[in-house]
C-alpha cells in the first residue's frame, strides 16, 4: 500500500508541476534585461550629451531607473514585466527598487509606521545586510593582506 501511495503522489506532483520551456524563458529574460539596459544606456547617453561627466550621468541613470521601477511597481505593472521576463527584470537595479517598493505598496493599509516602516525592507533587507557584511569581511581580508604585504 505504501508503494501505491508514493506512486500516486508522484503522479500528482508530475501533473500539477508547471511545465517550463528553458530556452523560451532564457530568451524572455535576455530580451527583458536587454530592454532595461537599452533604456539605461539611452538615459546615460542623454545625460552625457547634456554635458554631464560620466559619474554624474551614471548617477542620474541609476536614479531614473529606480524611479521608473518604483512607478511601475506602484501601478502594478512591474509584476507583469517580471512574469514575462523573470530574472531579466529582477537582476538589474530595477529589481532591487521593486523589492523595496512592493512591500511598501502592499502594507500601506497598515499605516505609516507598522505598515510601510516595518515592512519596507522585508525583501531587500537581507540583501542589504549580507551585502554590507560581505563587503566588510572582504575589506578586512584586504586590509590584513596589505598589512602582511600579501597585496
Buried (B, 14 or more C-beta within 10 A) or exposed (E): EEEEEEEEEEEEEEEEEEEEEEEEBEEBBEEBBEBBEEBBEEBBEBBBEEEBEEEEBBEBBBEBBBEBBBEBBEEEEBEEBBEBBBBBBBBBBBBBBBBBBBBBBBBEEEEEEEBBEBBBBBBBBEEEEEEEEEEEEEEEEEEEEEEEEEE
